[in-house]
Amino acid sequence: MGKCHRCGKSFNGDEKFCHDKCRDEHILDIEKRIEEAVKNDSSHTRKISRGF
């Protein structure tokens, strides 16, 4: 029995997420957090992250 890392719902399986929708939302959240973290970054990390 697994527990979804996104919504906390219990489900059968060995995956981290109960559904593709939860996985996709998790990825979008990470992308938003990364963008926020490098938004005002004038260093090399800003230049590297532009392509993503």
mmCIF file as Biopython writes it, N, C-alpha, C and O atoms, coordinates in Angstrom:
data_model
#
loop_
_atom_site.group_PDB
_atom_site.id
_atom_site.type_symbol
_atom_site.label_atom_id
_atom_site.label_alt_id
_atom_site.label_comp_id
_atom_site.label_asym_id
_atom_site.label_entity_id
_atom_site.label_seq_id
_atom_site.pdbx_PDB_ins_code
_atom_site.Cartn_x
_atom_site.Cartn_y
_atom_site.Cartn_z
_atom_site.occupancy
_atom_site.B_iso_or_equiv
_atom_site.auth_seq_id
_atom_site.auth_asym_id
_atom_site.pdbx_PDB_model_num
ATOM 1   N N  . MET A ? 1  ? 0.845  -1.176 0.000   1.0 0.0 1  A 1 
ATOM 2   C CA . MET A ? 1  ? 0.000  0.000  0.000   1.0 0.0 1  A 1 
ATOM 3   C C  . MET A ? 1  ? 0.892  1.241  0.000   1.0 0.0 1  A 1 
ATOM 4   O O  . MET A ? 1  ? 1.735  1.400  0.882   1.0 0.0 1  A 1 
ATOM 5   N N  . GLY A ? 2  ? 0.710  2.111  -0.977  1.0 0.0 2  A 1 
ATOM 6   C CA . GLY A ? 2  ? 1.481  3.334  -1.069  1.0 0.0 2  A 1 
ATOM 7   C C  . GLY A ? 2  ? 0.670  4.544  -0.647  1.0 0.0 2  A 1 
ATOM 8   O O  . GLY A ? 2  ? -0.554 4.482  -0.530  1.0 0.0 2  A 1 
ATOM 9   N N  . LYS A ? 3  ? 1.366  5.638  -0.421  1.0 0.0 3  A 1 
ATOM 10  C CA . LYS A ? 3  ? 0.715  6.896  -0.074  1.0 0.0 3  A 1 
ATOM 11  C C  . LYS A ? 3  ? 1.235  7.965  -1.039  1.0 0.0 3  A 1 
ATOM 12  O O  . LYS A ? 3  ? 2.445  8.135  -1.190  1.0 0.0 3  A 1 
ATOM 13  N N  . CYS A ? 4  ? 0.329  8.672  -1.681  1.0 0.0 4  A 1 
ATOM 14  C CA . CYS A ? 4  ? 0.672  9.674  -2.681  1.0 0.0 4  A 1 
ATOM 15  C C  . CYS A ? 4  ? 1.460  10.812 -2.048  1.0 0.0 4  A 1 
ATOM 16  O O  . CYS A ? 4  ? 1.071  11.340 -1.007  1.0 0.0 4  A 1 
ATOM 17  N N  . HIS A ? 5  ? 2.563  11.186 -2.674  1.0 0.0 5  A 1 
ATOM 18  C CA . HIS A ? 5  ? 3.397  12.283 -2.186  1.0 0.0 5  A 1 
ATOM 19  C C  . HIS A ? 5  ? 2.730  13.635 -2.402  1.0 0.0 5  A 1 
ATOM 20  O O  . HIS A ? 5  ? 3.113  14.619 -1.771  1.0 0.0 5  A 1 
ATOM 21  N N  . ARG A ? 6  ? 1.748  13.695 -3.276  1.0 0.0 6  A 1 
ATOM 22  C CA . ARG A ? 6  ? 1.074  14.963 -3.597  1.0 0.0 6  A 1 
ATOM 23  C C  . ARG A ? 6  ? -0.170 15.188 -2.729  1.0 0.0 6  A 1 
ATOM 24  O O  . ARG A ? 6  ? -0.278 16.203 -2.040  1.0 0.0 6  A 1 
ATOM 25  N N  . CYS A ? 7  ? -1.101 14.237 -2.770  1.0 0.0 7  A 1 
ATOM 26  C CA . CYS A ? 7  ? -2.388 14.442 -2.094  1.0 0.0 7  A 1 
ATOM 27  C C  . CYS A ? 7  ? -2.525 13.660 -0.787  1.0 0.0 7  A 1 
ATOM 28  O O  . CYS A ? 7  ? -3.440 13.918 -0.005  1.0 0.0 7  A 1 
ATOM 29  N N  . GLY A ? 8  ? -1.621 12.706 -0.545  1.0 0.0 8  A 1 
ATOM 30  C CA . GLY A ? 8  ? -1.664 11.930 0.692   1.0 0.0 8  A 1 
ATOM 31  C C  . GLY A ? 8  ? -2.614 10.753 0.668   1.0 0.0 8  A 1 
ATOM 32  O O  . GLY A ? 8  ? -2.764 10.056 1.672   1.0 0.0 8  A 1 
ATOM 33  N N  . LYS A ? 9  ? -3.255 10.522 -0.457  1.0 0.0 9  A 1 
ATOM 34  C CA . LYS A ? 9  ? -4.210 9.428  -0.596  1.0 0.0 9  A 1 
ATOM 35  C C  . LYS A ? 9  ? -3.479 8.077  -0.617  1.0 0.0 9  A 1 
ATOM 36  O O  . LYS A ? 9  ? -2.440 7.937  -1.262  1.0 0.0 9  A 1 
ATOM 37  N N  . SER A ? 10 ? -4.023 7.106  0.084   1.0 0.0 10 A 1 
ATOM 38  C CA . SER A ? 10 ? -3.467 5.750  0.060   1.0 0.0 10 A 1 
ATOM 39  C C  . SER A ? 10 ? -3.927 5.050  -1.212  1.0 0.0 10 A 1 
ATOM 40  O O  . SER A ? 10 ? -5.058 5.234  -1.663  1.0 0.0 10 A 1 
ATOM 41  N N  . PHE A ? 11 ? -3.026 4.238  -1.789  1.0 0.0 11 A 1 
ATOM 42  C CA . PHE A ? 11 ? -3.360 3.514  -3.010  1.0 0.0 11 A 1 
ATOM 43  C C  . PHE A ? 11 ? -2.503 2.266  -3.110  1.0 0.0 11 A 1 
ATOM 44  O O  . PHE A ? 11 ? -1.472 2.153  -2.446  1.0 0.0 11 A 1 
ATOM 45  N N  . ASN A ? 12 ? -2.934 1.333  -3.942  1.0 0.0 12 A 1 
ATOM 46  C CA . ASN A ? 12 ? -2.179 0.111  -4.176  1.0 0.0 12 A 1 
ATOM 47  C C  . ASN A ? 12 ? -1.121 0.378  -5.228  1.0 0.0 12 A 1 
ATOM 48  O O  . ASN A ? 12 ? -1.412 0.910  -6.300  1.0 0.0 12 A 1 
ATOM 49  N N  . GLY A ? 13 ? 0.102  0.008  -4.916  1.0 0.0 13 A 1 
ATOM 50  C CA . GLY A ? 13 ? 1.173  0.181  -5.872  1.0 0.0 13 A 1 
ATOM 51  C C  . GLY A ? 13 ? 2.441  0.671  -5.208  1.0 0.0 13 A 1 
ATOM 52  O O  . GLY A ? 13 ? 2.447  1.034  -4.031  1.0 0.0 13 A 1 
ATOM 53  N N  . ASP A ? 14 ? 3.526  0.677  -5.986  1.0 0.0 14 A 1 
ATOM 54  C CA . ASP A ? 14 ? 4.836  1.070  -5.477  1.0 0.0 14 A 1 
ATOM 55  C C  . ASP A ? 14 ? 5.259  2.449  -5.958  1.0 0.0 14 A 1 
ATOM 56  O O  . ASP A ? 14 ? 6.368  2.891  -5.655  1.0 0.0 14 A 1 
ATOM 57  N N  . GLU A ? 15 ? 4.410  3.131  -6.691  1.0 0.0 15 A 1 
ATOM 58  C CA . GLU A ? 15 ? 4.735  4.455  -7.220  1.0 0.0 15 A 1 
ATOM 59  C C  . GLU A ? 15 ? 4.680  5.505  -6.115  1.0 0.0 15 A 1 
ATOM 60  O O  . GLU A ? 15 ? 4.192  5.228  -5.019  1.0 0.0 15 A 1 
ATOM 61  N N  . LYS A ? 16 ? 5.178  6.706  -6.396  1.0 0.0 16 A 1 
ATOM 62  C CA . LYS A ? 16 ? 5.154  7.797  -5.430  1.0 0.0 16 A 1 
ATOM 63  C C  . LYS A ? 16 ? 3.856  8.591  -5.500  1.0 0.0 16 A 1 
ATOM 64  O O  . LYS A ? 16 ? 3.512  9.303  -4.557  1.0 0.0 16 A 1 
ATOM 65  N N  . PHE A ? 17 ? 3.125  8.471  -6.626  1.0 0.0 17 A 1 
ATOM 66  C CA . PHE A ? 17 ? 1.910  9.252  -6.833  1.0 0.0 17 A 1 
ATOM 67  C C  . PHE A ? 17 ? 0.759  8.336  -7.209  1.0 0.0 17 A 1 
ATOM 68  O O  . PHE A ? 17 ? 0.945  7.329  -7.893  1.0 0.0 17 A 1 
ATOM 69  N N  . CYS A ? 18 ? -0.437 8.700  -6.751  1.0 0.0 18 A 1 
ATOM 70  C CA . CYS A ? 18 ? -1.606 7.850  -6.990  1.0 0.0 18 A 1 
ATOM 71  C C  . CYS A ? 18 ? -2.107 7.947  -8.430  1.0 0.0 18 A 1 
ATOM 72  O O  . CYS A ? 18 ? -2.776 7.035  -8.917  1.0 0.0 18 A 1 
ATOM 73  N N  . HIS A ? 19 ? -1.789 9.035  -9.103  1.0 0.0 19 A 1 
ATOM 74  C CA . HIS A ? 19 ? -2.302 9.263  -10.457 1.0 0.0 19 A 1 
ATOM 75  C C  . HIS A ? 19 ? -1.323 10.162 -11.208 1.0 0.0 19 A 1 
ATOM 76  O O  . HIS A ? 19 ? -0.557 10.907 -10.596 1.0 0.0 19 A 1 
ATOM 77  N N  . ASP A ? 20 ? -1.353 10.088 -12.518 1.0 0.0 20 A 1 
ATOM 78  C CA . ASP A ? 20 ? -0.494 10.945 -13.340 1.0 0.0 20 A 1 
ATOM 79  C C  . ASP A ? 20 ? -0.762 12.424 -13.074 1.0 0.0 20 A 1 
ATOM 80  O O  . ASP A ? 20 ? 0.151  13.246 -13.150 1.0 0.0 20 A 1 
ATOM 81  N N  . LYS A ? 21 ? -2.008 12.761 -12.765 1.0 0.0 21 A 1 
ATOM 82  C CA . LYS A ? 21 ? -2.360 14.156 -12.493 1.0 0.0 21 A 1 
ATOM 83  C C  . LYS A ? 21 ? -1.590 14.668 -11.274 1.0 0.0 21 A 1 
ATOM 84  O O  . LYS A ? 21 ? -1.074 15.786 -11.293 1.0 0.0 21 A 1 
ATOM 85  N N  . CYS A ? 22 ? -1.510 13.866 -10.225 1.0 0.0 22 A 1 
ATOM 86  C CA . CYS A ? 22 ? -0.761 14.261 -9.029  1.0 0.0 22 A 1 
ATOM 87  C C  . CYS A ? 22 ? 0.727  14.426 -9.358  1.0 0.0 22 A 1 
ATOM 88  O O  . CYS A ? 22 ? 1.370  15.363 -8.884  1.0 0.0 22 A 1 
ATOM 89  N N  . ARG A ? 23 ? 1.263  13.526 -10.159 1.0 0.0 23 A 1 
ATOM 90  C CA . ARG A ? 23 ? 2.667  13.623 -10.562 1.0 0.0 23 A 1 
ATOM 91  C C  . ARG A ? 23 ? 2.918  14.898 -11.355 1.0 0.0 23 A 1 
ATOM 92  O O  . ARG A ? 23 ? 3.893  15.609 -11.111 1.0 0.0 23 A 1 
ATOM 93  N N  . ASP A ? 24 ? 2.034  15.181 -12.301 1.0 0.0 24 A 1 
ATOM 94  C CA . ASP A ? 24 ? 2.182  16.374 -13.136 1.0 0.0 24 A 1 
ATOM 95  C C  . ASP A ? 24 ? 2.073  17.654 -12.307 1.0 0.0 24 A 1 
ATOM 96  O O  . ASP A ? 24 ? 2.831  18.598 -12.533 1.0 0.0 24 A 1 
ATOM 97  N N  . GLU A ? 25 ? 1.142  17.698 -11.354 1.0 0.0 25 A 1 
ATOM 98  C CA . GLU A ? 25 ? 1.002  18.866 -10.487 1.0 0.0 25 A 1 
ATOM 99  C C  . GLU A ? 25 ? 2.243  19.061 -9.625  1.0 0.0 25 A 1 
ATOM 100 O O  . GLU A ? 25 ? 2.669  20.189 -9.378  1.0 0.0 25 A 1 
ATOM 101 N N  . HIS A ? 26 ? 2.812  17.960 -9.174  1.0 0.0 26 A 1 
ATOM 102 C CA . HIS A ? 26 ? 4.035  18.018 -8.364  1.0 0.0 26 A 1 
ATOM 103 C C  . HIS A ? 26 ? 5.192  18.604 -9.187  1.0 0.0 26 A 1 
ATOM 104 O O  . HIS A ? 26 ? 5.951  19.439 -8.694  1.0 0.0 26 A 1 
ATOM 105 N N  . ILE A ? 27 ? 5.317  18.169 -10.421 1.0 0.0 27 A 1 
ATOM 106 C CA . ILE A ? 27 ? 6.365  18.668 -11.311 1.0 0.0 27 A 1 
ATOM 107 C C  . ILE A ? 27 ? 6.169  20.162 -11.565 1.0 0.0 27 A 1 
ATOM 108 O O  . ILE A ? 27 ? 7.138  20.921 -11.550 1.0 0.0 27 A 1 
ATOM 109 N N  . LEU A ? 28 ? 4.928  20.592 -11.798 1.0 0.0 28 A 1 
ATOM 110 C CA . LEU A ? 28 ? 4.657  22.012 -12.012 1.0 0.0 28 A 1 
ATOM 111 C C  . LEU A ? 28 ? 5.014  22.840 -10.781 1.0 0.0 28 A 1 
ATOM 112 O O  . LEU A ? 28 ? 5.560  23.937 -10.904 1.0 0.0 28 A 1 
ATOM 113 N N  . ASP A ? 29 ? 4.710  22.320 -9.608  1.0 0.0 29 A 1 
ATOM 114 C CA . ASP A ? 29 ? 5.064  23.018 -8.371  1.0 0.0 29 A 1 
ATOM 115 C C  . ASP A ? 29 ? 6.577  23.191 -8.245  1.0 0.0 29 A 1 
ATOM 116 O O  . ASP A ? 29 ? 7.059  24.256 -7.861  1.0 0.0 29 A 1 
ATOM 117 N N  . ILE A ? 30 ? 7.311  22.143 -8.568  1.0 0.0 30 A 1 
ATOM 118 C CA . ILE A ? 30 ? 8.774  22.218 -8.500  1.0 0.0 30 A 1 
ATOM 119 C C  . ILE A ? 30 ? 9.294  23.246 -9.504  1.0 0.0 30 A 1 
ATOM 120 O O  . ILE A ? 30 ? 10.179 24.037 -9.179  1.0 0.0 30 A 1 
ATOM 121 N N  . GLU A ? 31 ? 8.749  23.240 -10.719 1.0 0.0 31 A 1 
ATOM 122 C CA . GLU A ? 31 ? 9.169  24.205 -11.732 1.0 0.0 31 A 1 
ATOM 123 C C  . GLU A ? 31 ? 8.892  25.638 -11.276 1.0 0.0 31 A 1 
ATOM 124 O O  . GLU A ? 31 ? 9.719  26.525 -11.489 1.0 0.0 31 A 1 
ATOM 125 N N  . LYS A ? 32 ? 7.742  25.868 -10.655 1.0 0.0 32 A 1 
ATOM 126 C CA . LYS A ? 32 ? 7.411  27.206 -10.147 1.0 0.0 32 A 1 
ATOM 127 C C  . LYS A ? 32 ? 8.374  27.622 -9.042  1.0 0.0 32 A 1 
ATOM 128 O O  . LYS A ? 32 ? 8.811  28.773 -9.003  1.0 0.0 32 A 1 
ATOM 129 N N  . ARG A ? 33 ? 8.709  26.701 -8.145  1.0 0.0 33 A 1 
ATOM 130 C CA . ARG A ? 33 ? 9.628  27.018 -7.058  1.0 0.0 33 A 1 
ATOM 131 C C  . ARG A ? 33 ? 11.019 27.327 -7.596  1.0 0.0 33 A 1 
ATOM 132 O O  . ARG A ? 33 ? 11.688 28.234 -7.100  1.0 0.0 33 A 1 
ATOM 133 N N  . ILE A ? 34 ? 11.457 26.588 -8.597  1.0 0.0 34 A 1 
ATOM 134 C CA . ILE A ? 34 ? 12.766 26.844 -9.204  1.0 0.0 34 A 1 
ATOM 135 C C  . ILE A ? 34 ? 12.769 28.223 -9.863  1.0 0.0 34 A 1 
ATOM 136 O O  . ILE A ? 34 ? 13.710 28.998 -9.687  1.0 0.0 34 A 1 
ATOM 137 N N  . GLU A ? 35 ? 11.719 28.525 -10.618 1.0 0.0 35 A 1 
ATOM 138 C CA . GLU A ? 35 ? 11.625 29.828 -11.284 1.0 0.0 35 A 1 
ATOM 139 C C  . GLU A ? 35 ? 11.642 30.959 -10.260 1.0 0.0 35 A 1 
ATOM 140 O O  . GLU A ? 35 ? 12.314 31.969 -10.469 1.0 0.0 35 A 1 
ATOM 141 N N  . GLU A ? 36 ? 10.925 30.804 -9.174  1.0 0.0 36 A 1 
ATOM 142 C CA . GLU A ? 36 ? 10.901 31.817 -8.120  1.0 0.0 36 A 1 
ATOM 143 C C  . GLU A ? 36 ? 12.285 31.977 -7.487  1.0 0.0 36 A 1 
ATOM 144 O O  . GLU A ? 36 ? 12.704 33.091 -7.176  1.0 0.0 36 A 1 
ATOM 145 N N  . ALA A ? 37 ? 12.983 30.870 -7.299  1.0 0.0 37 A 1 
ATOM 146 C CA . ALA A ? 37 ? 14.292 30.903 -6.656  1.0 0.0 37 A 1 
ATOM 147 C C  . ALA A ? 37 ? 15.340 31.613 -7.511  1.0 0.0 37 A 1 
ATOM 148 O O  . ALA A ? 37 ? 16.235 32.266 -6.976  1.0 0.0 37 A 1 
ATOM 149 N N  . VAL A ? 38 ? 15.237 31.490 -8.831  1.0 0.0 38 A 1 
ATOM 150 C CA . VAL A ? 38 ? 16.246 32.081 -9.711  1.0 0.0 38 A 1 
ATOM 151 C C  . VAL A ? 38 ? 15.759 33.354 -10.397 1.0 0.0 38 A 1 
ATOM 152 O O  . VAL A ? 38 ? 16.459 33.907 -11.245 1.0 0.0 38 A 1 
ATOM 153 N N  . LYS A ? 39 ? 14.580 33.818 -10.041 1.0 0.0 39 A 1 
ATOM 154 C CA . LYS A ? 39 ? 13.968 34.981 -10.698 1.0 0.0 39 A 1 
ATOM 155 C C  . LYS A ? 39 ? 14.887 36.204 -10.697 1.0 0.0 39 A 1 
ATOM 156 O O  . LYS A ? 39 ? 15.036 36.860 -11.728 1.0 0.0 39 A 1 
ATOM 157 N N  . ASN A ? 40 ? 15.490 36.510 -9.582  1.0 0.0 40 A 1 
ATOM 158 C CA . ASN A ? 40 ? 16.343 37.692 -9.466  1.0 0.0 40 A 1 
ATOM 159 C C  . ASN A ? 40 ? 17.824 37.329 -9.371  1.0 0.0 40 A 1 
ATOM 160 O O  . ASN A ? 40 ? 18.638 38.111 -8.879  1.0 0.0 40 A 1 
ATOM 161 N N  . ASP A ? 41 ? 18.151 36.153 -9.842  1.0 0.0 41 A 1 
ATOM 162 C CA . ASP A ? 41 ? 19.529 35.668 -9.763  1.0 0.0 41 A 1 
ATOM 163 C C  . ASP A ? 41 ? 20.315 36.155 -10.976 1.0 0.0 41 A 1 
ATOM 164 O O  . ASP A ? 41 ? 19.991 35.810 -12.112 1.0 0.0 41 A 1 
ATOM 165 N N  . SER A ? 42 ? 21.337 36.949 -10.733 1.0 0.0 42 A 1 
ATOM 166 C CA . SER A ? 42 ? 22.130 37.464 -11.850 1.0 0.0 42 A 1 
ATOM 167 C C  . SER A ? 42 ? 23.381 36.624 -12.101 1.0 0.0 42 A 1 
ATOM 168 O O  . SER A ? 42 ? 24.220 36.994 -12.923 1.0 0.0 42 A 1 
ATOM 169 N N  . SER A ? 43 ? 23.509 35.519 -11.414 1.0 0.0 43 A 1 
ATOM 170 C CA . SER A ? 43 ? 24.695 34.673 -11.558 1.0 0.0 43 A 1 
ATOM 171 C C  . SER A ? 43 ? 24.530 33.683 -12.712 1.0 0.0 43 A 1 
ATOM 172 O O  . SER A ? 43 ? 23.568 33.748 -13.477 1.0 0.0 43 A 1 
ATOM 173 N N  . HIS A ? 44 ? 25.474 32.785 -12.815 1.0 0.0 44 A 1 
ATOM 174 C CA . HIS A ? 44 ? 25.470 31.799 -13.897 1.0 0.0 44 A 1 
ATOM 175 C C  . HIS A ? 44 ? 24.259 30.877 -13.842 1.0 0.0 44 A 1 
ATOM 176 O O  . HIS A ? 44 ? 23.855 30.348 -14.878 1.0 0.0 44 A 1 
ATOM 177 N N  . THR A ? 45 ? 23.665 30.667 -12.669 1.0 0.0 45 A 1 
ATOM 178 C CA . THR A ? 45 ? 22.510 29.761 -12.596 1.0 0.0 45 A 1 
ATOM 179 C C  . THR A ? 45 ? 21.327 30.301 -13.394 1.0 0.0 45 A 1 
ATOM 180 O O  . THR A ? 45 ? 20.542 29.523 -13.937 1.0 0.0 45 A 1 
ATOM 181 N N  . ARG A ? 46 ? 21.195 31.596 -13.470 1.0 0.0 46 A 1 
ATOM 182 C CA . ARG A ? 46 ? 20.115 32.204 -14.264 1.0 0.0 46 A 1 
ATOM 183 C C  . ARG A ? 46 ? 20.317 31.895 -15.747 1.0 0.0 46 A 1 
ATOM 184 O O  . ARG A ? 46 ? 19.370 31.547 -16.452 1.0 0.0 46 A 1 
ATOM 185 N N  . LYS A ? 47 ? 21.540 32.022 -16.204 1.0 0.0 47 A 1 
ATOM 186 C CA . LYS A ? 47 ? 21.826 31.753 -17.610 1.0 0.0 47 A 1 
ATOM 187 C C  . LYS A ? 47 ? 21.601 30.291 -17.957 1.0 0.0 47 A 1 
ATOM 188 O O  . LYS A ? 47 ? 21.112 29.973 -19.041 1.0 0.0 47 A 1 
ATOM 189 N N  . ILE A ? 48 ? 21.951 29.418 -17.056 1.0 0.0 48 A 1 
ATOM 190 C CA . ILE A ? 48 ? 21.761 27.973 -17.283 1.0 0.0 48 A 1 
ATOM 191 C C  . ILE A ? 48 ? 20.281 27.639 -17.315 1.0 0.0 48 A 1 
ATOM 192 O O  . ILE A ? 48 ? 19.853 26.837 -18.145 1.0 0.0 48 A 1 
ATOM 193 N N  . SER A ? 49 ? 19.489 28.233 -16.436 1.0 0.0 49 A 1 
ATOM 194 C CA . SER A ? 49 ? 18.081 27.863 -16.290 1.0 0.0 49 A 1 
ATOM 195 C C  . SER A ? 49 ? 17.175 28.455 -17.369 1.0 0.0 49 A 1 
ATOM 196 O O  . SER A ? 49 ? 16.007 28.076 -17.449 1.0 0.0 49 A 1 
ATOM 197 N N  . ARG A ? 50 ? 17.667 29.361 -18.192 1.0 0.0 50 A 1 
ATOM 198 C CA . ARG A ? 50 ? 16.825 29.987 -19.217 1.0 0.0 50 A 1 
ATOM 199 C C  . ARG A ? 50 ? 16.278 28.982 -20.208 1.0 0.0 50 A 1 
ATOM 200 O O  . ARG A ? 50 ? 15.166 29.158 -20.704 1.0 0.0 50 A 1 
ATOM 201 N N  . GLY A ? 51 ? 17.021 27.941 -20.509 1.0 0.0 51 A 1 
ATOM 202 C CA . GLY A ? 51 ? 16.576 26.971 -21.495 1.0 0.0 51 A 1 
ATOM 203 C C  . GLY A ? 51 ? 15.514 26.022 -20.992 1.0 0.0 51 A 1 
ATOM 204 O O  . GLY A ? 51 ? 15.034 25.190 -21.761 1.0 0.0 51 A 1 
ATOM 205 N N  . PHE A ? 52 ? 15.131 26.112 -19.747 1.0 0.0 52 A 1 
ATOM 206 C CA . PHE A ? 52 ? 14.165 25.165 -19.188 1.0 0.0 52 A 1 
ATOM 207 C C  . PHE A ? 52 ? 12.833 25.802 -18.925 1.0 0.0 52 A 1 
ATOM 208 O O  . PHE A ? 52 ? 11.912 25.134 -18.453 1.0 0.0 52 A 1 
#
